[in-house]
Amino acid sequence: MGAVDCHCHLAAPDFEADIESVLEEAKKAKILALVVVAEHSGDFEKIIQLSERHSGFVFACLGIHPVQSSPTGCEHSATLQDLDAALPLIELYKDQLLAIGEVGLDFTPRFASTEEQKKGQRQVLIKQIQLAKQFDLPLNVHSRSAGRPTINLLKEQGAEKVLLHAFDGKPSVAMEGVMAGYFFSIPPSIVRSEQVRNEPKNIFIAAEYIAKIKGISVDDVLHITTQNALKVFPKLKNIIRK
């Protein structure tokens, strides 16, 4: 039984040396599709090239993460200026995208300690929600230390097809997202591990953990989560027949 990795960062520097072997390992593990997200505009070309080289297996998402890196390596809360610099490329590649992402809010104090910083992140997210509507694309969403604000903003803006990645909010807040029709991904990091790097083939660790909690088979988890992936990312239906 195969699976879909709905959120991976294959444009990260960690994968530069061995990206092809990582993809081969994913295929051997019977992963059906990889949904690759961006964090900043510097990732965009890499992701598009990867999706072109591995058409039908790697699918591109472009978007501006709520935490941005400067050329000096310093990180800062995303601003409209960060988004404005990225918009021409998102527009250029819109027909090749599976979703807009990774977008969202990150109110971790070292990134967003002021109301001005939080307001800037909200403005960036609102514009990207509107962009997703304009292009009829889903959203791949980050919400660290901002579970309720993220879900509230998504609902206020009428976001429909939404995947919330590694959500760490309260169960009651998650249920508000469920009631709105949003989906939640469970990463392998749900299990404590000595492993230093995560990669797509490890999603089966998450599947096994979900199966254990729910008291169902791993095959059932893989079947249901693949069906969910097709619901939140409709373009995958042309590729995956399950």
N, C-alpha and C positions, 0 to 999 in steps of 0.2 A: 504494500500500500504506500503510495507516494504522499508528498506533503508540499505545502507552499510556504516559503519563508517570506512573510509579509513586511519585513522591515530589517534590512541589513545595510551596512556601511562599507561597501566594497571599494569605494573611492578613497578610503582612509589610507594614510601613508603606511600603516602596518601591513597592508596587502600588496604594496608595490612590487616586492621581490618575487612573490609566488602566487599571484592572482590566478593564473591559469591552473595551477595545481589545486587551489582552493575550489575553483569551479568544477574541476574534474572529480574531486572528492564529493562535492555536493551531488553531482550526477550519479556517482556510484551509490550514494546513500538513498537514491530514488527520490530526490527532491525534484518536483515538477516545474517550479518557477521560483525565481528570486526577484523580490521587489526591492530595488536599490534606491535608497534615499540620499538626498544631498543635505549638507549643513550650511554651506555658503556657496557663493557663485563660483569660487575656485574649483568646486567639485563638478560643476555642470558638464564641461566638455569630456571629462574622464568617464562620467556615467553614461553619457550619450554614446561615446565610442564603444564602451563595454556592451551596451545594449545592441549596438549595430553588429559587433563581432559575434555576439551570442544571441542573435535574434530568435525569439520564441522561447528563450530560457531566462534571460536577464531583462527585466523591465524597469524603465527609468521613472523616477520621481524627482522633480526639481522644486526647490523651495528654500526659504530662508528660515533657519533655526532661530529660536529666541535668544540664543547665546552665540555671538560672533567672535571670530579671532581676527586680530590685526596682523599686519605683516611682521610685527615684532614678536608675535606670539602671545600678546596680552589678549584677554577675553573681555568682552563688554556686552551689555544688554543690547539687543537688536534695535535699530532705529529705521525710520522711513528712508534715510539715505542708503542704508545697507540694501533695502528692498529695491529702491530705485535703480541702483547699479545692476541688480540682477534681472529686472523685468524684461529688458530687451532679449536676453537669452531664453527666458521662459517663453516669451512670445514666439521666438524663432523656432523653438522645438516643441511647441504645444501639441502638434499632431502625433508626436512620438512618445508622449507621456502616458503613463498608467495612472498617475495621481500627482497632486501637488503635495510636496513634503520634503523634508521634515519641517513642519511648522508647529506653532503652539505657543505656550507660555512657560517660562521658567523663573519662578520667584525665589530661587535659592538666594539667601541674603548677599552672598558675595557677588552676585550678578545683578540683582535687582533689589537694592536696599531703599530706594526712594520711590515715591509715587510717580515722579516724572519718568523713571526708568520703566515702571510697570505700565504706565500709560503708553509709552513708546512701543513696548511689546504688544500691547492690545491693538494699537493702530496697525502694526505690521501684520498681525494675525487677521484682523478684519479685512484688510486689503487682499490677503491671500485667500480668505474664504470667498470673497467676491470674485476673485480670479478663477477659483475652482468652479464656481457657478457659471461664470462666463464661458469657460471651456468645457463644461459638463464633465468635470473630473472629480474623483473622490479626494479626501484629505487624509494624509498620514500625519498623526498629531502627537506631539510631545507635551507633557503636562507636569513636569517635576515641581514639587512644592506648590502646585497651582491647580489641583484637581478640580475643585469647585468653580474657580474663576474661568477655567478653560471650558468646562462643560456648559456653564451659564452663557459664556460668550458664543459658543458654537450654536446653542439653541436660539439665542437672541438674534443671531445673524441668519438663521434658517438653514444652517448646514445640514445636509442629508446623509450622504455616504461618507462615513467617518470611521477611521481606525485609530483608536487611542493606544499608543505604544507604551508598554511598561508602566501602566497607570499605577500610581502609588497613593491615591487618595483613599478616603474612607469607603467601606462597602456601601453605605447609604448614598454617597455621592455617585459611586459607580452605577448604582441602580437607576439614578436619574438619567445617566447616559444610556443605559439599557432601554429604559422607557422611551427615550428619544430615537431609538433604533440604531444606536452606535455599537460598534464592535470593539473588543479589547484583545490585544495580543499578549501572550504570556511568553516571555523570553527564557532561554535556558538559565539565566542568572537567578531564576527562582530557586535553583538548587545551588547550595554552597559548593564551590569547587576550587581546587588548587590550580586549575588551568589558567594560563596567563592571557590567552586570547580567545575570543568567541568567533565562531564562523558558522556559515549556514548549516552544515551537516549536524550541528549540535541541537537543532530544533527538536530532534527526537528525544532529547533529554527532557524538554518541557512536555512533550506528548506523554512520556512515561509518567511524569509527575502528576499531570492532570488525570490520567487513567487511574492512578493510585488513589487520588483524593476522591474521585467520583465513583470508584468501584466498577469501572467499565474496562473494556479491552482497549489496548493501544490502537488497534485497527479502527475501532469505533471513533476514538478521538481524532485520528487522522482523516477519516471519512467526513466527519462533521466539520472539522476546522477547514478542510478543503472546500466544502460547500459554502462555508461562511466567507472564505476568501473570494469565491466567485460572486457572492452577493455584494461585497463591498468594493470589489474591483471588477466590474462587468466586462472589461476588455479581455480578461483572462478566459472568458467563456469560449472565445474563438480558438484558444490554444489547448485548454484542458477539458477533456470530456470525462466527467466522473458521474 
